[in-house]
């Protein structure tokens, strides 16, 4: 049984980064989540970190499992795990399922700016610019004015508008 601190996770992720081998880090994170009792971060957040490591290791199917476990766990996370599921479904060449997941997130409402940014980036990566524009706009409008997420959403939105050939608007004027 493990009590997980942010410091412990930071060390573990740093070791994986230095070794440039994501598989052992992903396995350690999976194990840590399995033995989780308490900590500074939720079990769901650890599953999300494991999922990201599996993706970095080129194993999107394993990543999908971890994102799903994070969603089922329901613990506190900075980005809705369903956004990671959607992105991974696109990566696995299952775009219809990815789009369904994104629509489920939209239908539920109450989406955080961090989740909007994640979904925006996914949609941009897979050429879904109109949908990405909607998510970037929604996220930018919901973000606190001085947040880094708002700045990132505004920049992404601006680039999308250029790619779509849309004229500048009042939100574009806020891009720094």
N, C-alpha and C positions, 0 to 999 in steps of 0.2 A: 504494500500500500504506500502511495507516494503523496507527499505534500509538495506541490510544484510552485516554485517562485519564478518571477520574471528573470531574475539573475541566472537561474538554472537553465531556463529556456534560451536565454541569450548566449550562454556558454556553449550549449549544445548546437545551436545554429551556427555560431562562429566556427566551431570545430568542423562542422560539415562544409562550410564555405571554404575554409583553409584547405581541407582535404580534397575539395572539388569532386566529391563523391556523395551524391544525394541519397543513395539507397540506404547506407547505414544510418544516416540521420532520420530518414523517413521511418525506418524500422524502430529506432529508439523512441521516436515520437509516438508511434503506434503503441509500443509497449508502455510508455509513460501514461498515455490516455487510458489504457486498459487497467493500470494499477492506481489510477487517480483516486484520491480521497478528498483532497482540498487544495487550495492554493490561491495565489494572486491572480491567476487566470482560470477560466473555466475549462472543463474537459472539452467542450465544443471548440474552443479556441485552439486547443492542442490538436484536435482532429483536423482543423483547417490548416494549421502549420504542416501537419503530416501530409495532407493532400497536396499542398504546394510543393513540398519536397518530392513527392511521387511524380508530380508533373515535371519538375526539373530533371528528374531521373528518366524521363521519357516513358513513364508508365501511367498513362491517363486513366486506364481502367481501375488501377489501385487508388488513384486520386479520387475518382468518382465515388468509390466505396467510402473513403474517409469523409468527403463532403457530405455524403448521405448520413453517415454516423453523427456528424456535427449537427445536421439538421434535426435528426431524431433526438439527440441529446437535449437540444433546446437551450443550452447554456448561452451566456452572454458572449457575443462576438462583435467585432467592429464592422464586418461586412456580412450580410445575410449569406449563409452557406449555399443557399439556392442559386445565388449569382455564380458561385464557383461551379456548381453542378451544371448550370446552363453553359458556361464557358467550356467546361470539359466535354459536354455533349457536342458542342460545335467541333471541338478538337477531334472527337471520335467519329466525325462525319455523320452526326445525327442532328442536323440543324433544326428540323421540325420539332423535336423534343426540347431542344435548347430554347426555341422561341416560345413553346408552351410554358416552360418553366419561368421565363421572363414575364410572360403575361400573367401567370399566377402570382408573381411578386407584385406586379402592378395592381392586380385586382384586390389584393389584400390591403393595399394602401400603407401609409405610414413608413415609407421607404426612407432610409437615411441617405444623406448626401454621399457618404462613402460607398454605399451600395449602388447609388445612381452612377457614380464614377466608374465603378467596376463594370457595370452593365454597359455603360457607354463605351468603354475600352473594348469590351468583347464585341459589341456590335460593329465598331469601327474595324476591328481586326478581320471580321468576316464579311465586310462590304455592305452592311446594313445601315447605310448612312442616314436615311430618313428616321429610322427608329432610334439611332444613336443621338440624333439631333433632339428628338423629343425627351430622351432620358437626360441629356446634358442640360437642356433648358430647365426641366423639372428640378434637377439637382441643384443647379445654380440658384434658382429662385428660392429653394428651401434652405440654402446654406447661410450661415452667419457671414456677414460682409467681410470680415477679416480672416476667414478660415483659408487654410491651404487647399482644402477640397474645393471651395468655391473658385479659387484662382485656377485650379486644374480643370474644373468643369467648364469655366468660361473659355480657357485656351482651347480645350477640345472642341467645344461648340463653335468657336470662331473658325478653326481649321475645317470642321465639317461644313460650315456655311460657305467657305471658299470653294471646297470640293464640289458642293452642290450648285455653285453659281448664284447663291442668294445674296442680296444686297445687305450691307451692314445695317444693324439695328441698334437700339439703345443698350442692349446687353453687350454687344460687341465693343461699344465705347468704354466698357469697364475693364477690358483686357489690358493687363499691364505687362 
